[in-house]
Amino acid sequence: MRSLMVLAQVILVGIINDGFFYSAAHAQCAATDKIYIDPSLVPKRPTLSREGFSALMNNRNPNAEKMNQYLLQQHMQRNQPIEVPYGTGRVLVHPDNPCIQQYIP
């Protein structure tokens, strides 16, 4: 139970810190950027520290299985483009710079 609480706290702190620094670092896009989706509305992946990832891998609580699978999947895809539905297609957004977007019909 204690390890689950520690894991939840690590994840919450990571998400809060990521959101704070993310908005400050990417305040404006260049005039030449083709923007389909407002960069502030692009969903962000949860970030895990090395300690958080270690806690996730060592957590053997069967009640947290789905959450562990989701966080592991997000961690493994952290450098992949974020896919957002848009109109009849989708927009691929760079995970580090939401101003870099590509529309795929």
WOURQUI-V893879 format. One record per run of one state. SS is the DSSP state (alpha for helix, beta for strand, coil for the rest). FROM is the first residue (numbers start at 1). TO is the last residue. Records with the same first field share a line. If there is no record, write none. Layout:
# WOURQUI-V893879
SS = FROM-TO  FROM-TO
This chain:
# WOURQUI-V893879
coil = 1-1  26-38  42-49  59-61  77-81  87-88  94-100  105-105
alpha = 2-25  39-41  50-58  62-76
beta = 82-86  89-93  101-104
